[in-house]
Amino acid sequence: MPSQVTNYQCPACTGPLHFVGESGKLECDYCGSTYEVSEIEALYQKKEEQAAKAHEDASIKDASDQEASAKDASDKDTENPDSWDVSGLSGDWGTDAAGMKAYNCPSCGAELICEESTAASSCPYCGNPNVVPGQFSGTLRPDFVLPFKLSKENAVKALKKYYRGKFFLPRSFTSGNHIQEIKGIYVPFWMFDGEAVGDARYEATRSHTYRSGDYKITETEHYDVYRSGAVAFEKIPVDASSKMPDDYMDSIEPYDYTELKPFSTAYLPGFLADKFDITVEQSRERADGRCENTLSAALRDTVKGYDFCHLNGGDISLKRGKVHYALLPVWILNTRWNDKDFLFAMNGQTGKLAGELPVSNGKFWALFFAIAVPLSVLSSVWILLL
């Protein structure tokens, strides 16, 4: 079992704990909570036991993933010719494997890899202060990497800007201690090549109004519109990590894929990289949907000059091609406030940010009564006047 990386952090707010000789207790630098030494030791003993199990489970899962990936590739042509082509994916890390190491989170199960000089003391997804360093065991080697373009300082500024103008945001949530939790992570993505071919039928109308004597007449013309076409697509992205919410990943798109680089571990120092835990086959429905929607949108964009247009039917088929494996840059922040976790994600290339913010009940009800009371008074006056 590899040695445990341990940072004693406050169970209430995840701030750092330090020992105070006068009280003989551990105290939190941020929220002021105090703990007996034995209490924290017991908590971390439990975490170490969870970490040991997580490390063992991860080793078993790695072997299973490699076996499943190999089976996907070999079965592609013989069993399911309509599936995505994964034959180009490779598990050969070569000499790079010697310079890699792995971390496992005992809390949420995240499996992270990085260049050996990168240290990790907490999980970027759930904020758990313990992650277990271990020996890197190869999974599929990425085909591409999109390097980070924006720095941590850029991410801090973007988050502060995201807070601005949010009237219902509690003031305590914006305190600076949350900012330090931002981490850079490469999120795994499957990228799909292929072609969508299909047609669509629309019911469209065009109306115009004119006067005839004392009458105002509106004439509506009805049209049946037909469109067909094909769209070749390249590197349609679907995130391959269950830890990162799909709606967050969709929200911070698009990335500029012209800046994709052939994968090299030279881009990893200082950052963590998540290992995929959603397979190509599990991503099939989402990938197919994104490809079909691309053609649907393209066909709809050609229907112009009508006041109203409604899709009345159609059919789309896919010619599924190669699948690529890529790592895309995301700055993420996970913080805990009022016993609830909040995750923010920022595109490490463009700066686009997404996340859920808490609501101050005090501000909400203050605004509610500020509006409701005057309206109630005005209604009463109106009734008396009647």
Buried (B, 14 or more C-beta within 10 A) or exposed (E): EBEBBBEBBBBBBBBBBEEEEEEEBBBBEBEEBBBEEEEBEEEBEEBBEBBBEBBEBBBEBBEEBBEEBBEBBEEBEEEEEEBBBBEEBBEEBEEBBEBBBBBBBBBBBBBBBBBBEBEBEBBBBBBBBBBBBBEBBBBBBBBBBBBBBBEBEBBBBBBEEBEEEBEEBBEEBBEEBBBEBBBBBBBBBBBBBBBBBBBBBBBBEBEEEEEEEEEEEEEEEEEEBEBEEEBEBEBBBBBBBBBBBEEBBBBBEEBEBEEBEEBEBEBBEEBBBBBBBBBBBBBBEBBBEBBBEBBBEBBBEEBEEBEEBEBEEBEBEBEBBBBBBBBBBBBBBBBBBEEEEBBBBBBBBBBBBBBEBBBBEEBEEEEEEEEEEEEEEEEEEEEEEE
